[in-house]
Amino acid sequence: MTSYVLLAHLMAQPAPTSEELTSASHIVKWITKQQNSQGGFSSTQDTVVALHALSKYGAATFTRTGKAVQVTIQSSGTFSTNFQVDNDNRLLLQQISLPKVPGDYSMTATGKGCVYLQTSLKYNILPQKEEFPFALGVQTLPQTCEGPKAHTTFQVSLNVSYTGNRPASNMAIVDVKMVSGFIPLKPTVKMLERSDDVSRTEVSNNHVLIYLDKVTNQILSLSFTVLQDIPVRDLKPAIVKVYDYYETDEFAIAEYSAPCSKDQGNE
């Protein structure tokens, strides 16, 4: 919504006034604070509109200058690094890893121009199973090794729902790794796109990727068929992961086994 307000300021005819650009600058500061470390925002729609509005603001306020801006980052110890931003590299992303976290760092800028500085702290904590913000269930049909067909083909059935703190997730991806020796039946994967909840599917490097517009607390059921490509002995379980595309620390993991995994390749 804020990005639409920014666009309204910038699309005034014949051109934005100085007062409108001043108001727009305050909006830009707020929007950039919402940007994540990957350059996106909370959802696909927010990202598209925000980047469009920021591009319009950049075009409206850009002035070419021969001067450069020197940005210096220093720690309380011996660490120090410099970034120079000028007309030749103003669209280039420059980044560096800080040597010690936590730590005290300061930033100074000299020269004339505009630079955008962002810090990002990432860390991985494997949550307990009950803390996963997604509920993910996986089973095969048939579930047991009954009949000759169970050795060569079976169905992978998924149940996905969101249990996090928000009403729904952002766009989410279900990544299903194939059991060794099996490949997905592509037409059955493609059929998943008939669902209103599935935006697209991919089959890549022994994985099936299912892109979901969002996941709510309502259970979403998905299934497709896999076929044996090469007989393999002593089959191990395969991993299924569902994760939020923009908040990748929100995920859940499950595993499944082929119905005849214990005696596969012995017949």
MONOR-V430843 format. One line per field, one symbol per residue. psi: psi as a letter, one per 20 degrees, with the letter a starting at -180 (. if undefined). A space follows every 50 residues. Layout:
psi=???
//
This chain:
psi=ghhhgghhhijqqhqqrhghhghhhhggggghiiprijiaahrgghgggg hgghgggghhipppqiqrpppppqricippqqpppahhjhjpppqqpphp prrpqqpqpqapapqoppqppqqpooqqhiipiqpppprqorhrmpqhhh hiqrpopqoprpjairhrrapqpoooqqqpiqqqohhhghhhiiqhiphr qqoplkqppoppgrpaippppqqrqqqpgpppqlpqqqqpppqphhmiio rqprrqqqhkhhjpii.
//
